[in-house]
Amino acid sequence: MTRDTSDAILARMMALHPKIIDLTLDRMWRCLSAVGDPHLSVPPVIHVAGTNGKGSTQAMIRAGIEAAGQSAHAYTSPHLARFHERIRVAGEVISEDLLSSFLDEVYAANGGGSITYFEITTVAAFLAFARKKANWTLLEVGLGGRHDATNVIAKPELTIITKIDLDHQQFLGETIPEIAYQKAGIIKQNVPVVVGPQHDAALEVIEKEAMRYSAPVLAYGQHWHVGEENGRLVYQDERGLLDLPPPNLRGPHQFGNAGMAIAALRHLGFDEAACEGAVSKAFWPARMQRLREGALVDRAPHAELWLDGGHNPAAGKALAETLAGLPKRATHLICGMLSTKDVVGYLRPLAEHAETLHAIAIPGEAATLPAEETAAAAREVGLSTHVAKSLDAALADILESDPEARILICGSLYLAGAVLRQNG
């Protein structure tokens, strides 16, 4: 008997629950029980929540763990080019055979019960992690934290809360404190929590929740400090000072993400070599990623092609700061966004750093914002704007007028995934 491919199994799973996002843990507990509660058998867990920087911070922690000669399972979302990217088993992207096997097992055990796509795939990830040895398990929250499918680990080794900002308000609340309350739901009794740079209103909520659960807080600006000095990353805590290379993930905001990774590694007993590995060896696609080879790069041999999947106002600000730090070069944006995002808020900080913006729809994405609406938002913040029928058309138009342009494709991780698949 031939097993279905993972794509076919995932397609079947989409029909098991009518709502794509439905934040509750009841279905997770039921499904986990049906497959033997694998979440109870995974290696020690580091659980990461936040609005921005979760993936980058987790990637740095994994790089540090691997630099120390240890291994880590890792669960992230969303994927870019292929679903398999979400699940790394002992450092390696899960194979098609293993993914299909675990998805089949969970699908059968679920027995047709109502469960969301994210929940059932999270259970499959726990199965994979329970059945393969590793030193650590890195879990990235999918949405929020308190009722997220990953929040079933009663006693993680450490929790981390990255920068909290406005995003997904329709699910998490309209204000920073409301969103912070949801993110702080990963805090557990007596489990230390590393806290990155925060708005004061978010930090107040996090500290209140930590006090409620007697969770020691390791907060930026209080218990550890990080910054850039003479092109180096300087980190300091009660154990002393580290002078390290700058993060190889680009952007000033990555210093804060690196600080969280280092704080986590130091707390867990890793040495300076692991911390240096965290900042110098991490790779995380579509976070101000320079595309250096592939089909799209071949079409623009004299241009710079960059890709970024940030999609909220805080991400737009971080991206603007990153562009400001690059050598001067005419910069053109190709932007596609989801209809649920604050497009004006995202684009406003970018306006002074770009010559033009070409608006496109995200190919194959039902929730894409029409290109005309993205263009209208761009004009509102003062950008010279064009509407393009596709990424190819936008790229051709920019290259015709400026073959040596810096071209930044941005606005959505879904667009970034389409770009990576097209680039090959």
Secondary structure, DSSP 8 states (H G I E B T S, - for coil): -----HHHHHHHHTTS-S-S----SHHHHHHHHHTT-GGGSSS-EEEEE-SSSHHHHHHHHHHHHHHTT--EEEE-SS-SS-GGGGEEETTEE--HHHHHHHHHHHHHHHTT----HHHHHHHHHHHHHHSS--SEEEEE-SSSSTT-TTTT-SS-SEEEE----S--HHHH-SSHHHHHHHHGGG--TT--EEE-S--HHHHHHHHHHHHHTT--EEEBTTTEEEEEETTEEEEEETTEEEEE---SS-STHHHHHHHHHHHHHHHTT--HHHHHHHHHH---TTSSEEE-SSHHHHH-TTSEEEE----SHHHHHHHHHHHHTS----EEEEE--BTTS-HHHHHGGGGGG-SEEEE---TT-TTB--HHHHHHHHHHTT-EEEE-SSHHHHHHHHHHH-TT-EEEEES-HHHHHHHHHHH-
